[in-house]
Amino acid sequence: METTRKDGNVISFHDVNYDVQIKGDKRCGPKRTKHVLTSVKGMFKPGMNAIMGPTGSGKSSLLDVIAGRKDPRGLSGTLLIDGQAQPKNYKCISGYVVQDDIVMGTLTVRENILFSANLRLPSTVSEKEKEVRVDEVISELGLEKCADTKVGTEFIRGVSGGERKRTNIGMELVVSQAVLFLDEPTTGLDASTANSVMRLLKKLSLAGRTIVFSIHQPRYSIFRLFDRLMLLSQGKPIYHGPAQEGIDFFQSIGYECEARNNPPDFFLDVILGDIAPTEENALEDVSPAEKQHRKDLRDLIFIYKSVLARCIPWEVYRCCEVSALGYYYKLGETDLFCSQFKTLSGRGLKNLTRNPFGAIMQVIILAFMGIVVGILYFQLGLDISDIQNRQGAFFFITMNMVFSNVSAVSVFISERAMFLHENVSGFYRVSAFFLSKVISDLIPLRIVPVTAYAIITYFMAGFQIEAGKFFIYYLNLFLVTMTAASICFWTSCMSGIFAIANLLTILVFVLMLVFGGLFVNLNTLAGWLGWIQYLSLFRYSLKVFYVNEMKDMIFTRAVGVNGTIITQTGNDYLDEQGIEYGTAWDLWQNHLALVLMTVFFLVLAYIRLRTMNKLK
């Protein structure tokens, strides 16, 4: 159990420094240290707290640091919540809205918010109470009209940008967090929508929440909503205090804001050096030494003069002394694996059924390729030449099955950002997410295409019409596709870039293809190279096809003028290839190998998900 304030927390940070190692050029050596934040101190109380600065000033980094979402390497300083040490899992009991909206587009606004409620509210809260809480959030955010509208994807028309942003906010507010962090909440929104979102945040802050956000260059109607403002330049604090006193502060050190100039624009112009202090124009008759002295004095004031910044320790003590009398409630941990798995699987199945384009295309493509293979090898006979034709058919059937699963690379990459955000926010365990992806995405997307492909190719090619043999044929194709899909899932976990993951997948498949037994007799491989064949899913698949179809078959050909009959059995061919077929184990061991390969790559994918750095 963790405790969190119902009416907002007081967040203070003292001497925060954040450094990162970046690659340098040849003159600077292989790596160099970049100071992202330098001796930053401040305090955010309940209300609207803005972090501003030019691009690269460190405002997003500071937001991530105080939200507990920054990689601790290179980070130093003290972070306090109500004067107490920040809990290790503070990121799980505070809200965080990322710059790029992360929401499942195939679900409705209500379903997305209910998804967050099901995973993050305590298990003691009934389903009815969760639904009531969701309705309250929808009403609070003004989403009643679009509550049952899909958020939208590239294929589905959905809600507006402002409604999408409010849906993201609602997914955080449904747990009644006392603190809400937002990274550039107005990015990608038009002026009217941005103003609407910020007015909503102001309304939430008036209810007692602590709203902290980074923002670049807001219009005046948005700026006047701010309660407190922190200005950063090159990772250093320039001003920290009441937002509406910022103009007075800069005027006190010689910078005049022209009439009708937008204050945020004025602040950035000063920071970037586009506006000179007015007194410099009156110092033409002053000695250079006096000019330098006044400049040095101004720089010191510029960084440290803020009254609130100088009084932070006292302010923290006073605010926390008052807040200690506030009401606290318990925030439960909905960490039951079954509950998380059920919720995630439900979302996955809804996403699959409401966006079936990928699944439909998978069926269409495999059915088409099955017809092509069926036409090429239509109704194979028992001539000796049909041995080679069967060999080619088995190869193309396996190859099509393997390479058609490259689309599984997108299964995780398309939801990578969502997984990182939701997992670090405490929505669910990695194991629940992983198993739900296997059950609701990997398997359902393979069953229908494999079934269609197996029926078309088996009967068009004229393989032996026996129920047992067809079952083995179908099972083999299903295991092949699951092995290929698990490899794709692993590569998608290894790289967040689709092109790289796709190339890595194809490289693995090609290596397996080379050592599959078609292009070279595996018995002739050198010892130091022969072991690779045991990592090839093509080897196991082809061996099943050969044994299942060609064992005990007799192929003939009439030659010569007298029509002499030449006979060759399928067993002879299997002996030539060094394939054992005497017992049932000789067949089923290949299926077992495919199962073990599937499990092996899924375990690798799971380990990667567990060890992946989820912080920025």
N, C-alpha and C positions, 0 to 999 in steps of 0.2 A: 504494500500500500504506500502511496505517496500523498502528500498534502499539497494543495494549491489554493491560492486566495481566490475568493469569489469576486472581489472588487478591484482587482489589479495589483500588480507587484511593483515595488520600487527596485529598479535595476541600476546598479552602480558598477563602474569598471575603473580600475586604477592602474596606471602605468602599463597599459596594454601594448605589447610589441609583437609584431608578426613579420617573420622573414621567410622568404622562399629561395630555394636554389634554382637558378636558371642557367641555361647553357650560354656561354659567352663565345665571342669570336676568337680567332687565333691569337690576337694580342692579349685578350683578357684571360686566356686559359680555358679549360673545359667547362668550368662552372664558376658562377659568381653569385653573391648574396644580394638579393633585392629586398630593401626595407619597405614592406607594404604599409605597415602601421608603426608609428614611432611615438612612444610615451603618450598614448591617448588616455585621457581620463574624462569621466563625465557621469551623468546620472539621468535616467529617464523615469518619470513618475507617471501615474495614471493620466491619460490625456493623449493628445496627438504629438508625437515626437518624430521630427524629421531629421534625416541625415542627408546633407547636400554637399556637393562638390563637383568639380569638373571631371571629365572622363579620366579614369586612372588615379583618382584621388584616394581610393580605398574605402569608399562608402559601403559598397556591397560586402567587402571583406570584414569591415567592422560589424555590420549587421549579422553576418554569419558567425562571427566570434561570440557576440553577446547572446546569440540564439543557440550556441553550443553545437554548431554545424560546420565547424572548420577543423581541418586536420590539425591535431595538437602539435605536430612537428613544426618547430620554428615559432611556436606561440608561447608567450610569457605574459605575466600580469595577474591581476586579481579580479575576479568577477563575483559580485555579491547579489543575492536576491533577498530583499527586505533585511539587509545587513548580515545575512547568513551566507555561508559558502554555497555556491551554485550546485544543486544536485547533479549527479553524473547523468541522470536520464532526464534532465530539464527539457531537452529537445522533444521528449515524448509527452510532456504535460504542458507544453505551450504550443500555440498555433504558428504555422509558418506557411506563407503563401509565396510560391516561387514566381519569378518574373514571367516565365512561359507557363501558361495555364496547364496544369496536369490534371486531367479528368478523363474518364472513359466516355468517349463521344457517342457510343451506341446506347448508353443508358440515359434515362431522363434526369432532369435536375433533382427530382425527389429521390430517385433510386441512387444517385451518386452520394447524396447527403445521408441517406439511410445506410448505405454501405459503410460510410465512416462511423456512423452511430453503432452499427452492429459489431464492428471490430474494436471500437475504442471505449464504449461505455461499459461500465461494470456488468458482470453477468447477473447481478442482483436486480438490474433494471429489466422489467418485463418488455415483451415485444410491443405491447400497447403503449407503454410509457415512452419507448423509443420513437414510435410513430408520432406521438404527441409532441415530443421534443423536436422532431424534424419539422412538423407543421409550424411550431413556434419560430424556428430559425427561418423557414421560408417566408413567414409573415414579417419577421424582423428585417429581412433583406429585401422585401418587396418583390418576391419571385412568384407570387400566387398565380399570375396569368400564364407563366411558362413552366410551372412546376411539373407538369406531365408531358413536357416536350423534350425530345432527345437533344442532348447538348450539341451533337453534330460532329461529323467527320468529313474527310475529303469526298466521300460518296453520299453522305446524308446531310441534308440541310437542317440546321439546328438553330439554337438561340443566338442572340447578338453577342458581341464581344463583351459588353458590360455585364450582361446576364451570365456569361461564362465566367467572368472574373468573380462575380458575386457567388456563383456556385462553388468556386474554389474556397472563397472565404467561409461559406456556409459549412463546408466539410470540416473546417477547423473549429468553427463556433459551436457545432453541435455537441462538443464535449465541454462547453462552457469554460474554455481556457481564460485565465485572467490576463494573459499576455498574448498579443498577436503581432507577429513579425511579417512584414511584406517587403519583397524585393522589387523595386520599381513597379508599383501597382498600376501606374498609368501608361506603361509601355504598350504600344500597339493600339491604343484607344484614341478616338477622336476627342476634341476638346470638350464637347458636351457630355460624352460618356465618362471621360476621365473626371470631370467635375462631379458627376452623379456618384461615382464610386467613392471619391474622397469625402463627399458629404455623408455618405453612408458610414464611412469609417469615423467621421466626426460624431455621428449619432451614437455609434458604439462606444466611443471614448467617453461621451457624456454619461453613459451608464456605468462608468467606473473602470473600464478596461484600460490597460496600458497598450497603446498602439505605437509600434516603432516601425518605421519604414525608411527606405532609401529612395531618393527621388532626384532627378537631374535638374530640370529647369521648369518648374511649374508656373502656370499663369497666376495672376494676382488673386483671382477668386478662389484658387486652391491654397495659395500661400496664407491667406488670412485665416484659414482653418487651423493652422499650426499653433500649438501651444508652446513647444520648445524646439529649438533649432541647434544643430551641430553642423558647423562648416569645416570641411577637411580640405587640405591642399597637400599633395604628395605624401599622404599618410600622416599628416600632422594636424592637430586641432587648431583652427583659426579663430573660431568663435563658438561658444557654448552657453546658451542662456535663453531667456524668453524670445520667441521668434519676432514679436513685434518691436522689440528693443534693439534689433540688429542694426537698423538704420542709424539710431542714436549712437550706437557703439562705433560704427565706422565714421560718423561725423566727428566724434570726439577725437579721432586720430587723424583728421584732416581729409577725409574722403566725403565729398558731397554728392548726394543722389539727386539728379535732375528731376524736376517736376514731371509727373506722369510716367516716370521710368519704373518698370516692374522691379520690385526689390530683389527677387531671386536673380534676375538678369544683372542687376547692379552688383550683387555679391560676387557672382562669377566673374564679372569684368574686373573687379578689384583683385580677386585672387589670381587671375590670369595676367594681370599687369596692363590691362587695356585702359584703365583709368588711373591717372596720376593724382596724388594728394594735392589739394588746392594750395597748401602752404608752400609747395615747391616753387610755385609761380611767384611767390613773394620773397623768395630767398636769393634773388639775383645778387644782392649786395652783401650777402653773408659769406664768410670765409669757407673754403672747402672743409676745413677741420670741423667747423660748427655744423655744416650740412651733414657730415658723416656722423657726428655725435647725435644729432636729432634723428637721423635715419636709423641708427642702431637702437636708440631709445624707442622709436616707433615700432620697430620689429619686435622688441621685447613685449611691448604693450599689446601689439597685434596678436601675439600668441598667448599671452598669459593674463591679459587685463580682465577678461570676463569675470564679473563678480561671482556668478554662480559656480564657475569652474574653480575659483579660489576657495569657495566655501563648501565644496562637495562633501568633505568628511562631516561637517556639522549638519548639512542638509540631509545626508543619509541617516545620521543618528536620529534627527528630529522626525523625519518621515517614517522611519521604521518603528520608532517608539509609538507613533500613532497607529500605524498599520498593525502592530502587534495585538491591538484590541479588536481587530476585524474578525469576521466569521470565517472559519476554515471548514472544509469538508473533505471527505476521503475520495480519492480518485482510484477506483478499482482497476485491476489488471485483467483484461479479457484475454488471458493467455491460454485458454483451452484450445488445444490443437484441433480437435474435431469441429469446434465452432468456427474457427478461422478457416479451416479447409472447406467447410460447407459454404461459407459466405463467398470465399474466393472462387470456388467451383461454380457457384450460381452465377457470379458475375461473368466468368469465362464462358459459360454456356450461353448466357444472354448475348454476349458480344459475338459469339459464333453464329447464333441463329439470326441476329439482326444485321449482321454484315457478312452474308454468305458468299460474297463475290469470289473470295479466294478459294473457298471450298468447291464452289461450282466450277471454277476454272480448272482446278486440280482434277476433277472428275472428267471434264471435257477433254483436257489434254491427254490424260492417260487412256481414256476410251479411244481417242483418235490414234494414239501411238499403238494401242492394242490392235486396232483395225489394220494399221499399216503392217504390223508384224504378221497378223493373220493372213493378209493378202500375199505377202512375200513367201510365207511358208504354208500356204493353204493346203489342208488335207494331205499331210505327209504320208508317203507310202512305205513300203517295205523293201524298196530297192536299196542296194548297197550305197548308192549316192545319197540316200536319205539319212544315212548316219551323219554325214557332214552337214546336211541341212538341219538336222536336229541339234547338232552342236552349235550352229549359227543361231538357231532360234532361241536356245537356252541363253546364249550370250546376250542377244539383244533384249530378251525379256528381262534379264537381270539388270542389264545396263540402264534400260528405261526406268525400271523400278527404283534404282539407286539415284540416278541424277534428277529424277522428277521430284525428289524430296529436298533438293537444294532450297526450295521455297520455305522449308522449316527454319532456315536461318533467321527469318524475320519474326518468328514466334516470340523470341525474347527481346530482340533489338527494338521492335516497335513499342515495347512496354518497359524498356530499360530505365528511362527517366522516371516513370511512374513507380517502378519497383524501388529504386533508390530513395525516392522521396517518402513513399509510404512505409518502407521498412525502417528508415532512420527516424520516422515520426512515431514508431511504435504501433503501427496498424496490425502487424502480424509477424509471425516467425518466418524465417527463410524456408524451413522445412514445409510449412503449410503452403506457401506460395509455390515452391518447387513441385510438390505433389499435385497441386491443383492444375498447374500447367501441363503436366504429363497426362493427367486424367481428362481434363476438359479441352485441351488443345492438341497435344501430340497424337493421342490415340483416335479421337473422333475424326480428325482431319485425314486420317489414313485408312480407316475401315472401308468407307464407301468407294474411294478410288481404287483400292486394292481389289475389292470384290468385283467391280466392273471390269477391271483389267484382267483378272484371273479368268472370269467366265468367257470373255471375248477371245483371249489368246488360246486358252485350252481347247475350246471346241472348234475354233476356226483352223487351228494347226492340226487338228485330228489326232491328238494324243490319245492314249489308251482310255477308253470309256469305262472306267471303274470308279466307284464311289470312293474307295480307300485311296486310290492313286490321286484323284482330284483333291481330296482333303489334304494329302501331303503336299501337293503342288500349291494349294491355296495357303496353307500354313507357312510354307517356305517363303512365299512372296510377302506375307504379312510380317514375318520375322526379319526379312531383308529390309523392308521399308521402315520397321521400327529401329533397326540398327542404324540405317542411314539417317533417320530423323534424330536419333540420339547424338550422332556425330555432329549434325547441324546445330543442335541445341548447345552442345559443348563449344563449338566454334563461335556461336553468337554470344556466349557468356565470356569468352576469351577476349573478344574485341567488340567495342561499341560502334564501330564503323562498319556498315553493311558491306561495302566493297571489299574490305580486308577480310572479314569473316567469310564472305563468299569465295574469295580466292583460296583461303586456307582450306575450306571445305572441298573445293574442286581438287586441290593438290592431294589431299588425303585420299579422295576417291580414285584419282588417277594412279597413285602408288598401289592401291589395293587392286586396281584393274590389271596392272602390269604383272602382278604376282598372283593372279587369279587362276592360272593354269591353262588358259586358252592360247596365249601367244608363245608360251615356252613350257616344255614338259618339266614339271616341278621336280621330278626325280633326277634331272640332270643339273640342277643348280648346285653351285659350289656351297660347301658347308657354311662358310662365313656369310653367305647371302641367303641361303635357303630358309633361314628362320623367319624371314619376313612374310613368307606365304601363310604362316599361322595367324597373321594379323589382317588377312584379306577376307572380307565378307564375300567377295566373288568366288573364292575357292570353295567355301562351304556351301554356297547356294548352288553352284554348278555341280558339285558332287551329289547333292540331293536330287537335282534334276536328272542327272545321268543314271543314277541307281534306280530312281523311281520309274523312269520311262524305259530304259534300255535293258535292264536286267531280264534275262531269259528270252529276249526277242530274237527273231531269226530274220536276217536280211539276205536276199538272193539277187542274182543277176544272170541272165542268159548271155553267153559269149560264144563266139565261133559260128561256123556255118551250121554245125549240128545242134546249135542251141544248148551247149553244155551249161548246166546250172552250177554257178559258183555260190557258195553259202558262207556267210559270216554272221556270227552271233553278236548280240550286244555284249555278252560276257567277254568275248574276245577283245572288243574295244575297251571295255573297262580294265581288262588286264593290261592292255598296251599303255593306258594312262596311269596305271598304278593305283587304281581306285578299288578299295576293298568293298565287297558287296555280299559276303557270305552270310552275315547275320543281321538281325534288325538293328543292333547297336551300331553297325557300320553306317546306317542311314541316320539314326536319331542323334548320334554324337555331333553331327553337323548342325542340327537344330539347337542342341545344347550350346554349341560354340557361339551361335548367333545370339542366343539369350544372354550368355555371359558377356559378349561384346556390348550388347545393349546396356546391360547393367553397369559395365565398366565405364562407358562414356557418360552415362547419366550420373554416376558417382563423381566423375571428374567435373561435370557441370555443376553439381551441387556443392562440391568443395570450392569451386570458383565463386559461386554466389555467396558462400559463407565468408570467404576471405577477401572478397571485393571491398575496396575502400569506398564506403558509402558517404563519407564526408567530403566536402569540397576542398 
